[in-house]
Amino acid sequence: MRNPAFDELAVYPFWRLAKLLEGVPKPEGIDEIALQIGEPKIPPPDFVAEIIAENAGKWGNYPPHPGTATYRTACANWLTRRYELPKGMIDGERNVLPCAGTKEALFHMGLLAVPRDRPTGNQKPYAVLVPNPVYQVYYGAAVFSGGEPYPIAAPASNNFMPDYAGLDPGILERTALVYLCNPSNPQGASGSMDYLVKLIDLARQHDFILVFDECYSEIYRGDPPIGGLQVCAKLGGDLSNVVVLHSLSKRSSAPGLRCGFVAGDPNLIDAYRTIRSYASVAVPLPLLAAGEALWNDEAHVDINRAHYADLFDIAESILGHIPGFSSPPGGFYLWLDVGDGEAAALQLWREAAVKCMPGGYMAQNDPFTGENPAARYLRVCLVHDKPTAQEALERIASVLET
Ligand SMILES: Cc1ncc(COP(=O)(O)O)c(C=O)c1O
């Protein structure tokens, strides 16, 4: 006996890729370059290790689930600075909770949002809307919370954003939870103010919980992406129905720290505090101290942002002439239309020892057309130092040119 929800899940993308490449030899004499995982390879600032060492005396303590007041205040202050929010709109005590990386918190949003019973007068379960392609954790949260996942295509024709507002009102009526990845993984697209205002209006009209996954918010070329709380501020400061998630994994190149936060609607934050007490690993105090210093520092973030911008310039110069290339405004992924992402991933491994993620592995079949909207694409993670990225991109070009 086990939970039948397992049968509703696709194989996790990284396992699926490992299976695809299993037994397929790479060329001899060249090293593998891993471009399939969005793990920043540039190190976090040195002060991270120093602060962890200074706080070593706290390894003996169980960390409290709400973290420390100073961590929560650092997060609230960062949000206020970054999004030019009115002073006091975000309060560390009422509106912020730390999380051990945002992956776990994103999953818990399903438990927070989806009721056990069915919507009134409806035979179908509550719906959870996720973008398609999707960060698989949203999909898993929908399935394990007993909701019905609805993957909504985010095509180039809609600026790579899901058209939630265009859905049948019958679906919106029974929607409990909506995820938006902004900027999006994998396409690096962000919602305009108009798009985001409509989405928050929709959440309040249909009373669903709207989760903004903003872990890529600090990696952009051009204007900074608009955040969910910024839109709330524009709408008068009401936070109802909205939570945003932020992480140090991408912004500060510290995925191993497992440190981020959830902020927004005080009622939802309160409920999330209960979930954390029952089901979450609290962030250890030495790591929280390092995290606090990272939220208080922008210099390393500016350096990281400039590094990624350089990588995209290099990518443009090497791959710009290849049909299907485009350079996204946000995030650190290339999202290449190669015609058949799976075939391209196989060929790149076999001929160039480069591992990339087939776009189709990051998407579900569309509930309306039955097709996988990302099957044509390949995701390439631009996370390395410049020489490695250049080498990888040259190898990709030599394969894709043929
Ligand atoms: C879209 C998206 N959201 C959330 C996460 C999770 O980040 P973390 O748990 O490291 O904060 C990732 C990691 O790759 C991601 O791509």
The ligand as a MOL file (V3000), in Angstrom:
LIG
                    3D

  0  0  0     0  0            999 V3000
M  V30 BEGIN CTAB
M  V30 COUNTS 16 16 0 0 0
M  V30 BEGIN ATOM
M  V30 1 C 12.2070 27.8020 -10.2360 0
M  V30 2 C 12.9080 27.3560 -9.0230 0
M  V30 3 N 12.3220 27.5600 -7.8460 0
M  V30 4 C 12.9010 27.1510 -6.7000 0
M  V30 5 C 14.1120 26.5150 -6.7040 0
M  V30 6 C 14.6650 26.0040 -5.3970 0
M  V30 7 O 15.6910 26.7480 -4.9270 0
M  V30 8 P 16.2450 26.5990 -3.4390 0
M  V30 9 O 15.5120 25.4610 -2.7740 0
M  V30 10 O 17.6780 26.3090 -3.5880 0
M  V30 11 O 15.9290 27.8970 -2.7630 0
M  V30 12 C 14.7760 26.2960 -7.9160 0
M  V30 13 C 16.0820 25.5950 -7.9520 0
M  V30 14 O 16.6230 25.2630 -8.9440 0
M  V30 15 C 14.1600 26.7410 -9.1000 0
M  V30 16 O 14.7320 26.5820 -10.2960 0
M  V30 END ATOM
M  V30 BEGIN BOND
M  V30 1 1 1 2
M  V30 2 1 2 3
M  V30 3 2 2 15
M  V30 4 2 3 4
M  V30 5 1 4 5
M  V30 6 1 5 6
M  V30 7 2 5 12
M  V30 8 1 6 7
M  V30 9 1 7 8
M  V30 10 2 8 9
M  V30 11 1 8 10
M  V30 12 1 8 11
M  V30 13 1 12 13
M  V30 14 1 12 15
M  V30 15 2 13 14
M  V30 16 1 15 16
M  V30 END BOND
M  V30 END CTAB
M  END
